[in-house]
Amino acid sequence: MAEEAPRRVRRAVESHEDLEVYRLAFAAACRIFHLSKSFPREETYSLTDQIRRASRSVCAGISEAWRRRRYVAAFVNKVNEAEAEAAEAQTWCAFAVECG
């Protein structure tokens, strides 16, 4: 007789802060903020500001999507915007890595 795998207990999601995707995005934005403190001064108004803004917008988009979840079209739109901001943040990170 095969053993059953233990069941994972899930908590009810009561806020956007309970979403794993939000927690991961928030942690990434905080990490980006701390890492970008060491960026060159001449990048303050270009790379540094852009990478911070895009990474924070991911979290903001997820929280907005959560609040609009009753309206499917609005929810999907906000999730798409958050995904686009994530792609932008990834691009800025690629520039930061490539340019040292």
Sine and cosine of phi, psi and omega as CSV:
sin_phi,cos_phi,sin_psi,cos_psi,sin_omega,cos_omega
0.00,0.00,0.79,-0.61,-0.04,-1.00
-0.97,0.23,0.60,-0.80,0.05,-1.00
-0.98,0.20,0.61,-0.79,0.06,-1.00
-0.99,0.15,0.62,-0.78,0.08,-1.00
-0.94,0.35,0.58,-0.81,0.02,-1.00
-0.89,0.45,0.64,-0.77,-0.01,-1.00
-0.99,0.14,0.68,-0.73,0.03,-1.00
-0.99,0.11,0.82,-0.58,0.00,-1.00
-1.00,0.09,0.80,-0.60,0.01,-1.00
-0.95,-0.30,0.69,-0.72,0.11,-0.99
-1.00,0.08,0.41,-0.91,0.09,-1.00
-0.94,0.35,0.65,-0.76,0.05,-1.00
-1.00,0.09,0.91,-0.42,-0.05,-1.00
-0.96,-0.28,-0.28,0.96,0.00,-1.00
-0.44,-0.90,0.23,-0.97,0.03,-1.00
-0.87,0.50,-0.46,0.89,0.00,-1.00
-0.93,0.37,-0.27,0.96,0.05,-1.00
-0.99,0.12,-0.23,0.97,-0.03,-1.00
-0.98,0.22,0.77,-0.64,0.01,-1.00
-0.87,0.50,-0.63,0.78,-0.01,-1.00
-0.88,0.47,-0.61,0.79,0.04,-1.00
-0.92,0.40,-0.72,0.69,-0.01,-1.00
-0.87,0.49,-0.66,0.75,0.03,-1.00
-0.91,0.41,-0.69,0.73,0.02,-1.00
-0.91,0.42,-0.63,0.77,0.02,-1.00
-0.91,0.42,-0.70,0.71,0.02,-1.00
-0.89,0.46,-0.65,0.76,0.02,-1.00
-0.90,0.43,-0.68,0.74,0.01,-1.00
-0.89,0.45,-0.64,0.76,0.04,-1.00
-0.91,0.42,-0.67,0.74,0.03,-1.00
-0.89,0.45,-0.70,0.71,0.04,-1.00
-0.87,0.50,-0.67,0.74,0.02,-1.00
-0.85,0.52,-0.76,0.65,-0.04,-1.00
-0.92,0.40,-0.67,0.75,0.02,-1.00
-0.91,0.41,-0.59,0.81,-0.05,-1.00
-0.96,0.27,-0.17,0.98,0.09,-1.00
-0.88,0.48,-0.44,0.90,-0.04,-1.00
-1.00,-0.05,0.08,1.00,0.02,-1.00
-0.92,0.39,0.45,-0.89,0.01,-1.00
-0.86,0.51,0.55,-0.84,-0.03,-1.00
-0.85,0.53,-0.59,0.81,-0.03,-1.00
-0.92,0.38,-0.20,0.98,0.03,-1.00
-0.99,-0.11,0.07,1.00,-0.07,-1.00
-0.80,0.60,-0.71,0.70,-0.11,-0.99
-0.99,-0.14,0.11,0.99,0.07,-1.00
-0.85,-0.53,-1.00,0.03,-0.09,-1.00
-0.87,0.49,-0.76,0.65,-0.08,-1.00
-0.87,0.49,-0.78,0.62,0.00,-1.00
-0.89,0.45,-0.66,0.75,-0.05,-1.00
-0.91,0.41,-0.71,0.71,-0.06,-1.00
-0.93,0.38,-0.61,0.79,0.03,-1.00
-0.93,0.37,-0.71,0.70,-0.01,-1.00
-0.88,0.48,-0.73,0.68,-0.03,-1.00
-0.90,0.45,-0.68,0.73,-0.04,-1.00
-0.92,0.39,-0.60,0.80,0.04,-1.00
-0.95,0.31,-0.53,0.85,0.00,-1.00
-0.91,0.42,-0.45,0.89,0.06,-1.00
-0.87,0.48,-0.76,0.65,0.01,-1.00
-0.89,0.46,-0.69,0.73,0.00,-1.00
-0.89,0.46,-0.66,0.75,0.01,-1.00
-0.90,0.43,-0.63,0.77,0.02,-1.00
-0.91,0.41,-0.68,0.73,0.00,-1.00
-0.92,0.39,-0.61,0.79,0.07,-1.00
-0.90,0.43,-0.68,0.73,0.02,-1.00
-0.86,0.51,-0.67,0.74,0.01,-1.00
-0.86,0.52,-0.69,0.72,-0.01,-1.00
-0.93,0.37,-0.42,0.91,-0.03,-1.00
-0.98,-0.20,0.27,0.96,-0.12,-0.99
-0.89,0.45,-0.35,0.94,0.02,-1.00
-0.94,0.34,-0.36,0.93,-0.04,-1.00
-0.92,-0.40,0.98,-0.19,-0.17,-0.99
-0.79,0.61,-0.74,0.67,-0.05,-1.00
-0.89,0.46,-0.68,0.74,0.02,-1.00
-0.92,0.40,-0.65,0.76,0.03,-1.00
-0.87,0.49,-0.77,0.64,-0.01,-1.00
-0.88,0.48,-0.66,0.75,0.03,-1.00
-0.86,0.51,-0.73,0.69,-0.02,-1.00
-0.92,0.39,-0.62,0.78,0.05,-1.00
-0.90,0.43,-0.66,0.75,0.06,-1.00
-0.88,0.47,-0.66,0.75,0.04,-1.00
-0.89,0.45,-0.66,0.75,0.03,-1.00
-0.89,0.45,-0.64,0.77,0.03,-1.00
-0.91,0.42,-0.63,0.78,0.03,-1.00
-0.91,0.42,-0.65,0.76,0.04,-1.00
-0.91,0.42,-0.59,0.81,0.05,-1.00
-0.90,0.44,-0.65,0.76,0.04,-1.00
-0.90,0.43,-0.65,0.76,0.04,-1.00
-0.89,0.45,-0.70,0.71,0.02,-1.00
-0.87,0.49,-0.64,0.77,0.04,-1.00
-0.89,0.46,-0.63,0.78,0.02,-1.00
-0.91,0.42,-0.71,0.70,0.04,-1.00
-0.89,0.46,-0.62,0.78,0.06,-1.00
-0.89,0.46,-0.65,0.76,0.03,-1.00
-0.89,0.47,-0.66,0.75,0.07,-1.00
-0.88,0.47,-0.69,0.73,-0.01,-1.00
-0.88,0.47,-0.69,0.72,0.01,-1.00
-0.92,0.40,-0.74,0.67,-0.05,-1.00
-0.89,0.45,-0.59,0.81,-0.05,-1.00
-1.00,-0.02,0.02,1.00,0.05,-1.00
0.96,0.27,0.00,0.00,0.00,0.00
